[in-house]
Amino acid sequence: MKKYINSIVNIYENKRSIDLYKYWLNHNALYYMKYFTILALAITSLLIPFDYILYESSLIYTSTRVILMTVYILQLIVIFKLFTKPKKYSFSIGILLPSLSYNIAYTYFLLGANASDDYYMTLLLANFVMILVSNLFLYKFYKEQYTLTFLSVLCLFLLSLLKPSLSNDIIKLIFFHLLSFFICIYYRYQFIAALSSKYDYLSSLLPNKFAKLVSVSDKSLDIERLFPTKDYYTVCLCSDWRNYQIISTSKEHKEVETMVEKFYNIIYNELEKLDIAGQYYADWTADELFIIFYDEIDEAANVNNEALKFAHSLATKLFLDISSIVDKDLKYDIGLSSGIGLIGLQGPANYKKTSITGEVAGNAKRFESQAKAIRSTLDQSFPIIVMDKTLEKYAKSISLYDNLISTSIKGDVKDIIGKELTYWHLNIK
């Protein structure tokens, strides 16, 4: 039991999971508003015949259902005429209304009933079912579900004052509301955990933007149509640990695994924290990190800015975090290359993943190798960034790189010999 409670608490305290959940709310609120209202309208109309079968005086029930149906129809008209997908979801009365109206209606039904009535037990059972169903309808929407529980319990409390003879059963109904409340918390935890797991898996195949979109969409999406393979302007970042072979042979395998996990947790947390406006795809193999920043060709300036901003963080702030959290002796360097690349889902038919074809990707790896060669001539702890001249011009135009020293060189490693490059580093040993 304690294990489950800790798991629930951890998922609700995980900023990454909660941010993804909020993104799901933004993306799906309008759809569920329509869905809940249409479903409530259909169920209400189907229940009318049962009023004549189950209750002696059906008018009170049928007339209430007709009022509910009118409200739902009016709500649908308003939704389709006025509502658009929210940019930032906060709270929706449209999502709450179907469930809340049912709770109010059934409280009203109890107000006209007596414990001695032949149909009272049927009505009481219907209340229990309605409480569970109405709460489960809203379990994905925490604000609406909390509001539903509070207002429904309040209505039942007021009913107990008006009809003291039903107090015992009202206490049971209130208890059942509270039980449903905690059941919803558990199901919402499962939903958020599943959403997070789906996103983690898709992030290994798709760029961040599309991994999030596909994760939160309740509709089937054609990935290759959504993300066509074509030429984009790209900046590729390659980073590699220094002396990884020595690390992997001198430490226990489990210790190296822990280092790798902590290292990439810091990297990916920073990528998400930067709130990158464009698109990126991050991949890693053992000690090598490879990131593709990309967008349409006319968005080259934005791509440069995003890539340079992250590379600067990786070479300064993140290095300090990694030194304190992962290993103080861990060193790595960075290669940055820009240009046009063919990006999309590429590879074997049943094993496609995001990839890039073009010189820009290979150059990033070679620039990182050049950084490694430069490191052997410098007494330098912080990462060295090697980039092409296009990125150097842009880096010098923004203040972010003012605290780094730049040096122009010609490449002297395989395949980039004689190429004009620039390397950057902090003037700290």
Summary of the structure (lengths in Angstrom):
residues: 429
radius of gyration: 29.6
end to end distance: 50.8
largest distance: 96.9
contacts: 1351
relative contact order: 0.08
helix: 64%
strand: 15%
